[in-house]
Amino acid sequence: MVTTILTPRQKQVHPEPLVTLRGISWQTYKSLMADVGDNRPWRIAYDGGVLEIRMPLQKHEEPKILIADFVTAIADELEIDMSQLGALTLERQDLTRAVEPDTCFYIQNESQIRGVQEIKLPENPPPDLVVESDYTSSSLNKFTLYASLGVPELWRYRKNTLEVYQLIEGEYQQVNNSVAFPFLPIAEIPGFIEQSNTIGQRAAVRLFRKRIAEILAQ
């Protein structure tokens, strides 16, 4: 028997547990999802027979949670309705594609999905904003998946930077301002996330909310 010892460098290739399965039919994918149900810790992405399963870790989850709290704080300051639906499974059988964001929001289209028990694309609109916290090199192109599903805005947090992408003519282009919140100082958000490591999450959210109130008062 041959024993393979992984070096520390090899162990760091995928900071998050990641499994990629190929040759998975849409029917098999749907059966798997039905069997495991919604109460599972892992997230999926599916594209034309390739199924990716990812287990988020703490350093992946913390920025996502804070960004979600920041978006909620903005909505409260603007006094607008918004629906946060977490890792909502976004799928279209006709495209044989599916993906679960780290979290997602209905903002502009909130009224169109209010009271809807099960969101189905393309009968219902896709989320107005999805958030991805990248710590693992995905085997699938998430941009292609989200673009094909028609998600108009994508935020990606990685390497202490928040990138904002807008869907323009079927492709994502990096932009300086959010479509949903044009006044939002995108470049400042990573600083609030970093502060949470020292002052705590709720304190960082309170500081962020104060900053938004100052901007809106100008």
Secondary structure as the mmCIF struct_conf table of DSSP 4:
data_model
#
loop_
_struct_conf.conf_type_id
_struct_conf.id
_struct_conf.beg_label_comp_id
_struct_conf.beg_label_asym_id
_struct_conf.beg_label_seq_id
_struct_conf.end_label_comp_id
_struct_conf.end_label_asym_id
_struct_conf.end_label_seq_id
HELX_LH_PP_P HELX_LH_PP_P1 VAL A 2 THR A 4
HELX_RH_AL_P HELX_RH_AL_P1 PRO A 8 LYS A 11
TURN_TY1_P TURN_TY1_P1 GLN A 12 GLN A 12
BEND BEND1 VAL A 13 VAL A 13
BEND BEND2 PRO A 15 GLU A 16
STRN STRN1 LEU A 18 LEU A 21
BEND BEND3 GLY A 23 GLY A 23
HELX_RH_AL_P HELX_RH_AL_P2 TRP A 26 VAL A 36
BEND BEND4 ASP A 38 ASP A 38
BEND BEND5 PRO A 41 PRO A 41
STRN STRN2 ARG A 43 ASP A 47
TURN_TY1_P TURN_TY1_P2 GLY A 48 GLY A 49
STRN STRN3 VAL A 50 ARG A 54
HELX_RH_AL_P HELX_RH_AL_P3 GLN A 58 LEU A 78
TURN_TY1_P TURN_TY1_P3 GLU A 79 GLU A 79
STRN STRN4 SER A 83 GLN A 84
BEND BEND6 GLY A 86 ALA A 87
STRN STRN5 LEU A 90 ARG A 92
HELX_RH_3T_P HELX_RH_3T_P1 GLN A 93 LEU A 95
TURN_TY1_P TURN_TY1_P4 THR A 96 THR A 96
STRN STRN6 ARG A 97 VAL A 99
BEND BEND7 ASP A 102 ASP A 102
STRN STRN7 THR A 103 TYR A 106
BEND BEND8 ILE A 107 ILE A 107
TURN_TY1_P TURN_TY1_P5 GLN A 108 ASN A 109
HELX_RH_AL_P HELX_RH_AL_P4 GLU A 110 ILE A 113
TURN_TY1_P TURN_TY1_P6 ARG A 114 GLY A 115
BEND BEND9 GLN A 117 GLU A 118
TURN_TY1_P TURN_TY1_P7 LEU A 121 GLU A 123
BEND BEND10 ASN A 124 ASN A 124
HELX_LH_PP_P HELX_LH_PP_P2 PRO A 125 PRO A 127
BEND BEND11 ASP A 128 ASP A 128
STRN STRN8 LEU A 129 SER A 133
BEND BEND12 THR A 136 THR A 136
BEND BEND13 SER A 139 LEU A 140
HELX_RH_AL_P HELX_RH_AL_P5 LYS A 142 LEU A 149
TURN_TY1_P TURN_TY1_P8 GLY A 150 GLY A 150
STRN STRN9 GLU A 153 ARG A 158
TURN_TY1_P TURN_TY1_P9 LYS A 159 ASN A 160
STRN STRN10 THR A 161 ILE A 168
TURN_TY1_P TURN_TY1_P10 GLU A 169 GLY A 170
STRN STRN11 GLU A 171 VAL A 175
BEND BEND14 ASN A 176 ASN A 177
BEND BEND15 VAL A 179 ALA A 180
TURN_TY1_P TURN_TY1_P11 PRO A 182 PHE A 183
HELX_RH_3T_P HELX_RH_3T_P2 ILE A 186 GLU A 188
HELX_RH_AL_P HELX_RH_AL_P6 ILE A 189 ILE A 199
HELX_RH_AL_P HELX_RH_AL_P7 GLN A 201 ALA A 217
#
